[in-house]
Amino acid sequence: MIPLLKSEKLNHVCYDIRGPIVQKSKQLEKEGHQIINLNIGNLSSFGFDAPAEIQHDIIKNLPNSAGYSDSKGIFPARKAVMHLTQQQNIKGVDLEDIFLGNGASELIHIAVTGLLNNGDEVLLPAPDYPLWTASVNLAGGNPVHYQCIESLGWQPDINDIRQKITKKTKALVIINPNNPTGAVYQAELLLQIIALAREYHLVIFSDEVYDKIIYDEAVHIPLATLSEDVVTITFNSLSKSYRSCGYRAGWMYISGDKMRAKDYIDGLNTLATMRLCPNVPAQWGIQTALGGYQSIQELVRPGGRLYKQRAIAYDMLNTIPGVSCFKPQGALYMFVRLNPDIYPIEDDKVFIQDLLEFTKVLVVQGSGFNYPDNHYFRIVFLPYEDQLKEAIHRIAKFLKFYQNNIHNA
Ligand SMILES: Cc1ncc(COP(=O)(O)O)c(C=O)c1O
């Protein structure tokens, strides 16, 4: 037999949020177990519905959606994104600088593929959202991870970023608000990042898909509001703030010195035309979403569902011996630390598989976010209170068992 091998380009590509552990989880489901899926930020599967107005506009326009649209997306949706940049005081974003895509995910691939030659380096946060690292690998680039410092609320370490810049560095990624840590960055830090990008002629990729999911006093500052010169691509989508991941509707816009980026933008246009156009029905939801009432605010303010669930998860996790996590200022996740003295973990993939078998709760190991330490996992705090409490009770029970068995082994 001559085995049919996958492309070597996939050798370093991984996406463990939906990786091999999910197969194990499906197997358990087939055997009749009910799994609590805390592995993915899929809001609708936890009763967070897409706003009715968005659904309505997509349905209403379905008859107009059978043909290909402009390869960058329909006019009203791109115009709505343009108006948003104007309201936010982001300078010089024209219609032609706006691309719609099948979620931010597709646009991340396009933006990265359009920029990198083999061996080019991209600076990415550790922990990261793994699609970024995977996309850089797939495009023939080398991901270089900069540290985010847990004791400083997971803020990026500017000195580490600076030290890791080489002649091959082309771009710097920031994820703000951050998945998986929940950090939200302040202006001072963003300005430092912009200054570095300016000094070393880097493109900034600013992933802001959680921009409206922020808690307490945190304020999200779109990075592009702070610079008129550094070439920046900002990514966003309907997936999270508008609870519409399945519609696959996202956008990116280019700001900064577009003269300098002319050739790169030509490349982006080519890539956009090659996919013909993004999913058309979902694009009709974008104008409504951006302009209308922002119902996400009801969920994130005190008393709102996300606000309450965040508090429950945070309080419960932090009372388990040897478990700690930063209280997220944004997004839907907690990046949970296990004290290595209490829970010595050699392989975090094995650890979460054991956790799944014992608890029937599915989480993602820290190494799935390219974090070089085996003592972390990420959970989403999306389930209703009762289920969330049940899941964390089971995790606590498993950790007790784990601790006793490790120490008795
Ligand atoms: C940080 C981050 N960026 C991008 C995406 C992709 O989102 P989309 O559904 O718009 O493709 C996600 C999805 O979870 C994410 O967490």
The ligand as an SDF file (V2000), in Angstrom:
LIG
                    3D

 16 16  0  0  0  0  0  0  0  0999 V2000
   -9.1230   35.6830   19.0980 C   0  0  0  0  0  0  0  0  0  0  0  0
   -9.9660   35.1190   18.0000 C   0  0  0  0  0  0  0  0  0  0  0  0
   -9.7690   35.5430   16.7470 N   0  0  0  0  0  0  0  0  0  0  0  0
  -10.4940   35.0690   15.7170 C   0  0  0  0  0  0  0  0  0  0  0  0
  -11.4660   34.1160   15.9120 C   0  0  0  0  0  0  0  0  0  0  0  0
  -12.2210   33.6110   14.7350 C   0  0  0  0  0  0  0  0  0  0  0  0
  -13.5290   34.0860   14.7530 O   0  0  0  0  0  0  0  0  0  0  0  0
  -14.5260   33.9830   13.5390 P   0  0  0  0  0  0  0  0  0  0  0  0
  -15.6810   33.1650   14.0270 O   0  0  0  0  0  0  0  0  0  0  0  0
  -14.9090   35.3900   13.2160 O   0  0  0  0  0  0  0  0  0  0  0  0
  -13.8420   33.3210   12.4070 O   0  0  0  0  0  0  0  0  0  0  0  0
  -11.7020   33.6270   17.2050 C   0  0  0  0  0  0  0  0  0  0  0  0
  -12.6920   32.5670   17.4430 C   0  0  0  0  0  0  0  0  0  0  0  0
  -12.8480   32.0240   18.5120 O   0  0  0  0  0  0  0  0  0  0  0  0
  -10.9310   34.1420   18.2750 C   0  0  0  0  0  0  0  0  0  0  0  0
  -11.0950   33.7170   19.5310 O   0  0  0  0  0  0  0  0  0  0  0  0
  1  2  1  0
  2  3  1  0
  2 15  2  0
  3  4  2  0
  4  5  1  0
  5  6  1  0
  5 12  2  0
  6  7  1  0
  7  8  1  0
  8  9  2  0
  8 10  1  0
  8 11  1  0
 12 13  1  0
 12 15  1  0
 13 14  2  0
 15 16  1  0
M  END
$$$$
